[in-house]
């Protein structure tokens, strides 16, 4: 049994699971929205209160790890911690609770996300994994030699919301990353991250989030556009009442959907496969010694 913690720009997540047939069998999941990246875009620094919210969640996760008797776990921090000048504040605060946190590169984040996503979709031809986070978006595929090729771009749901990025700016930021993808082969897009799993939940009108109904859900591009238009017409308070949309994500969901919409349009794709398996699964697979095949 292994544990994985992802300290993201918007939320902190825990997955406890075991590896069976080179896939992670989830045993326990938990998520806390702590908005660690609040204000990092403008100030370049993590706020003290954001750190406190985050370590409070980490303390709760540490207790869960102990209750399940997890012998080995790994805690990683991503975009917000990478960008902040004072990320040592998070490292020190977490250490006081007995949790060692690693700040991983965008390249490693993408590689682990790819490993987690494709582990449950083996046999899919030419998969390209897109991971839309709070602070960054990763585009990941295999090159001609079968090596993981990643591009991490500072385009995320929280970042674009705080900076009020128009769609044209999102297009400009993402185009270089998308141009690296092979043009001669049909691409199968696999989407991970809160924006994409939330879209699957909204489309199914899930009052209670169900990972099994989200895993492998086929989301059409026209559905993405339809949901975006519907949510744009609602006030922030009205969006909080939409089935499938967590209230704490209501303020950043529009930017996240616009990012996905740009990717689908630029790649001329009609749909994508939604994956509940992602970075957390990749961490656990790596702890177990599994590699991308």
N, C-alpha and C positions, 0 to 999 in steps of 0.2 A: 504494500500500500504506500502511496506517495501523496504529497500535497504540493500545490502550486498557488502562489499569490501573485496577482497582477495589480500593481499600483499605477493606475492610469490617470489621465488628465481629469476625467469626469468621475470615475468610480474606482473602487477597490474590490477585487473579486477573489474568491477562494474556491478551489476545486480539490476535493479529495477523491482519489480513484485508484484503481488497480489496472494493470495492463494485461489484456487477454487477446491473443491473436493479433498483436501489434496495433491494437486499438485500446483507448482508455475506456474502461467501464466506470462511469461516475458513481460515486457513493454518496457524496454530499457536496452541495454548492451553496455559496452565500455571496451576496452583493451588497455593498454600501455605497451610496452616492456621497462622496466627500468633496468633490470639485477642487482637487489639489491644484489644478492649473488656473484657478481663479486669479486674474490679474497678471499672470506671468507674461502674457503677450505684450502688455504695455510697460510693465515695470522690470521684467527680467528677473523677478524675485518671487519666491513662494511666500505666501502670507503665513504668519504664525498661527492664525486661527485655522487655516487650511491644513497645516501640519497636525494640529491637535485633533481635528476631525478625522484625519487619516490614521493617526496612531491609535485613536480610540477604536477604530474598526480593526486595525491590526491586532490589538489586544484581544478583541473578541474572536478573531480568527485563530490566534495562538491557543486560546482556550479550546476551540473546536478541534484543533490538531491534537491536543493532549487528550481530549475526551475520546477521540477515535483511535488513539494510540498510534499515530502516524510517526514512523521512525525517521523518515527523510522528507524534507520539503525544501522548496526554493522560493524566495520572494524577490521579484524584480520590479523595478520602476522604469517607466518609459518616457514619453515625450515631455511632459511637464518638468520632470526631474532633470532630463537632459538639457532643457533650455534654461533652467534657472541658475543664477549665479550662486545662490545659497542653498543648493540641494543637500549640502552637508547637514543642514538643519534637520531634514527628514531622516537622514541616515542615523544621526545621533539620537534623535527622539525615538526612533524605532528600536535602536540598540538598547535603550533604557528599558524597553519591554521585553528584551531578550530575542529580538528579531533582527537578523542580519539581512539588510536590503542591498541588492546590487542594482546599479543603474546600467541598463544594457543599451547597446547601440541600436540605431534603427535597423541596421543590417541583421543583427541577431534577433531582434523582435520579429522582423519579417520572416526569417528562416524558421523560427519556432512556430509562428502562426501558420505558415505553409504546411509544415509537418503535421500540425494538429488538424488542419482542415482536410488535407488529402487522405489522412489515415482512415476516414470513414467513407471516402469516395474513391477508393482504388479502382483502377480500370477506366476512369474518366479520361477521355482523350484531350490532350493539351489543356490541362487545367491552369487557369490564371486566378490566383487568390487576391482579392482586394480586401484590405482590413482598414475600415474607416474608424479611427479613434477620436478622442477629444482634441488632441493636439496635432496628430499627423495621420497620413494615409499611406499605407504600404501597398505596392503593387508587386506581386511575386509570381514568378514562373520558372520553368526549367529551361536552360539554354540548350544548344544543339548537342552538348556533351553530357547532358543530364545533370548539370550542376544548378543549384538554386541561384537564381538571379533576382536581386531585389532592388527596388527603388523606393526610398522613404522620402515623402514630401511633407513639408510643414503646412498641411491643409487638414484641418480637423473641425469637428462640430463645435467644440467650445471656442477654439481659436477664431474661426470664421464668424461665429456669433458675436463675440466680444469686439472684433475689429470691423463688424458690419460689412463683410466682403460681399460685393455684388457677384452675380453668376459669372460675369465676364472675367473677373479677377481669379475666380476658381478655375475657369477654363485655362487661363494663361499659366497658372501655377502647376496644373496637372498635365498639360500637354507634353512637356519633355519626358515625363515618366511613361506616358502611354505610347510615345513614339518608339520606345525600346522594344515593344512587343512585336513578335513576328507577324507580318502582314499576309504571308502566303498560306497560313494554316488556320482552320476554323478554331475559334477559342471558346472554351467553356468556362465562364466566369463563376467562381465560388466566392460568396460574400460572407465575411465574418465581422463581428463587432456589434455594438449596441444599436447603432442606427439600422443596420440591415435586419437583425433579429427582431427589432421592434416593428419594422415594416411588415414582416411575416406575421407577427402577432396582431397588428392592426387589420391586415387583410383578412385574417380569420376571425376577427372580433373576439379575441381571447380575453375574457374578463380576468382569468387567472393564467399567468404565463405557464406554458407547458412546453418544456424543451423537446419532448418527443414529437410534438406537432410542428415545431419550428425546424428541427433537424431534417434536412433534405427537401424543404419546401421550395417549390419552383415559383419565383416571383417574376412576373412579366414587367417589361419596361413601361407599358401603358398603365399598369397598375401603380407603379411608382409615381408617374406623372399625375394620375388621378388622386392619389392620396396627398401628394404635395399641394395640389390646388385646393382640396378640401380643408387641409390644415391651415393653409395661408389665409383662408376666409374666416378662420376662427380666432378669437382673442386667446391670449395665454391661459386664462382661466377656463375657457371653453375647451381648449386642447387637453387640459388635465383630466377631463371627463371622457375622453375618447377611449373606448375599449382597446386594450392592447398597448396603450401608451402609458408608461410610468409617469406620474405627475412630475417627478423631479427631472424628467428628460424633456418636458414640454417646451422649455425655452430654447433648447439647442437642436431639436429634431428637424426644424426646417433647413438649417444649414447642412446637417448631415444628409438629408434627402437630396439637396441640391448637388452635393458632392457626388453621390451615387448617380444622379441623373446625368451629370456631365460625363462621367465615366462611360455609362451605357451609350450615350449619344456619340461620344468621340470614337468609340469602338464599333458603333453601328450594331449593337447587340439587342436582341429582342427580349432576353430574359437572363436570369442568373439563378444559381442554386444556393440556397441559404444553408450555412453550416453553423451549428451550435458549437462544434468543436473548433478550437482556435489556439491562441497563444498558450492558454493554461494546459491544454492537452499536449501541446508541443513540449512544454516544460516537463511534464510527467513522462512522456515518451523518452525524452533525453535522459532523465534521471534513471530510467529503466535500461538505457543503453541502445534504444531503437534509433535508427537513422532514416532519413528520407530515402525511399526507394522508387 
